[in-house]
Structure formats: structure tokens, C-alpha cells
Amino acid sequence: MTLRIPRSMVDEMVEHARADHPDEACGVVAGPAGSDRPERLVRMLNAERSPTFYRFDSAEQLRLYRELDARDEEVVVVYHSHTATEAYPSRTDVSYAGEPQAHYVLVSTRDPDSAEIRSYRIVDGTVTEEPLDIIPAAEGVAT
């Protein structure tokens, strides 16, 4: 499966990762339930404030999930940054991956002049890299 995501959302993930550096940044992209279509990026707080680990703030996550339910949305993408390593899920990332329907996007900010962006599926502890199709805003995808 390929993740098709607007350039503006990828740019915002990179901007978030750079803003929170040297700590890991994290967030989600929501979309209509059952659609696998990314439409709304939500920056989350890294409750750990750590350069090597992220965890959503539990109160913020509860509010988000209530909002998703109210809007008939679901998590399409879970994203976070790696500040000193490649954009590949760590053992901790894999153990905490609790959204089997979601794409897991990693943004590496280890190089100050470029960002490495990769997408994965993580299901039952198995990591599978998938193609990432970054689409221009001109293709009419809502952002």
C-alpha cells in the first residue's frame, strides 16, 4: 500500500520536527473514517520531552480521540521524528505502535540541511516500509 499525502502536510511535519529538535516531535494526521485519506494534521505534545523517545500526553490523546469520534474521523498517520538516527522505527516505536490501520511516518532531522521522510506499516510487531507518494497541492487534496 502507498501513502498518498499532500506536500503541505509533509512540510508541516518537517517544520514541527525542526521546531522541537533536539527533542522528538510527534503528531497524527486524521482523515474520514474508513478512507485512508490524510486531511488534518494535529501536532501533539511529546510528554517525554526526550531526544530519543516520544509519548503522546494522555489527556491530549483522550481529547483527540473524542474529537475524532465526534467528527467521524480516524488516525490515518502517526508521525514522529528521530533526531540523531535514520527514519526507521526503533524497537520502542514498534512496541508502542497501537494503530494497525495507520501509516507510521518518520522524519529524521539528524542532517540539519535535509530531512529524511519514510513511511511504514507496523502490525503485530512487523515493520513493513511502504512507498510514500508526496502529492502537490494542485491535485486538489484538502489540507
C-alpha positions in Angstrom: 0.0 0.0 0.0 1.2 3.5 -0.8 0.6 6.5 1.5 -0.5 9.5 -0.6 0.0 12.7 1.3 0.0 16.4 0.4 3.3 18.2 0.3 1.9 20.8 2.7 1.5 18.1 5.4 4.9 16.7 4.9 6.3 20.2 5.1 4.4 20.8 8.3 5.8 17.5 9.8 9.3 18.6 9.0 8.7 22.1 10.4 7.3 20.5 13.6 10.4 18.2 13.8 12.8 21.1 13.3 11.0 23.3 15.9 11.1 20.6 18.6 14.7 19.5 17.8 16.6 18.2 19.8 13.5 16.5 21.3 11.4 14.2 19.2 8.3 15.7 17.7 5.1 13.7 17.3 1.6 14.0 16.0 -1.2 12.5 13.9 -2.9 13.1 10.6 -6.6 12.4 10.7 -9.0 11.6 7.8 -12.5 10.5 7.2 -13.2 7.1 8.9 -12.5 4.2 6.5 -11.0 6.4 3.8 -7.2 6.2 4.4 -7.2 9.8 3.2 -5.0 12.3 5.2 -6.8 15.6 5.7 -6.0 17.2 9.0 -2.6 17.3 10.8 -2.7 17.6 14.6 0.6 18.4 16.3 0.8 16.6 19.7 2.9 17.2 22.7 5.8 14.8 23.4 5.1 14.2 27.0 8.6 12.7 27.4 10.4 15.8 26.1 13.1 13.5 25.0 15.6 13.3 22.1 15.3 9.5 21.9 11.6 8.7 22.8 8.1 10.1 22.3 4.9 9.5 24.1 1.6 11.4 23.5 0.3 13.2 26.5 -2.5 11.0 27.8 -5.0 13.9 28.4 -4.3 15.4 25.0 -4.6 12.0 23.3 -8.0 11.4 25.0 -9.2 14.8 23.8 -8.0 13.9 20.3 -9.8 10.6 20.2 -13.1 12.2 21.4 -12.7 14.8 18.7 -12.0 12.1 16.1 -15.2 10.2 17.1 -17.3 13.4 17.0 -16.0 14.2 13.5 -16.3 10.6 12.2 -12.5 10.6 11.6 -9.7 8.2 12.3 -6.0 8.2 12.6 -4.5 7.8 9.1 -0.9 8.7 10.0 1.1 8.6 13.3 4.3 10.6 12.8 7.3 11.4 14.9 10.9 12.5 14.4 14.2 10.9 15.0 16.8 13.5 15.9 20.1 11.5 15.6 19.2 8.3 13.7 17.7 7.3 10.4 13.9 7.4 9.7 13.4 3.8 10.7 11.2 2.6 13.7 13.1 1.7 16.8 12.2 -1.3 18.9 10.4 1.1 21.3 8.5 2.6 18.3 7.4 -0.9 17.2 6.3 -1.9 20.7 4.2 1.2 21.1 2.6 1.0 17.7 -1.1 0.6 18.5 -2.9 1.7 15.3 -2.7 -1.2 12.9 -4.6 0.7 10.2 -2.3 3.7 10.3 0.8 4.7 8.4 3.8 5.4 10.6 5.8 8.3 9.1 9.2 9.0 10.5 11.1 12.2 9.9 14.8 12.2 10.6 16.3 15.6 11.5 19.9 14.3 12.0 21.1 16.2 9.0 20.4 20.0 9.6 20.2 20.7 5.8 17.8 17.9 4.8 15.1 15.7 6.2 14.7 12.0 5.6 11.0 11.0 5.4 9.8 7.4 5.3 6.5 5.6 5.8 5.8 2.2 7.4 3.1 -0.1 8.4 3.6 -1.7 11.8 1.2 -4.6 12.6 1.8 -7.2 15.3 5.4 -6.2 15.7 6.2 -6.5 12.0 7.6 -3.4 10.2 7.0 -3.0 6.5 8.3 0.0 4.6 5.8 1.4 2.1 6.0 3.8 -0.8 5.4 7.5 0.0 3.7 9.5 -2.7 4.0 13.2 -1.8 1.4 15.0 -3.9 1.4 18.7 -4.9 -1.4 20.8 -3.5 -2.6 21.4 -7.1 -4.0 17.9 -7.2 -6.9 19.2 -5.1 -6.4 17.3 -1.9 -7.8 19.1 1.2 -5.2 20.1 3.7 
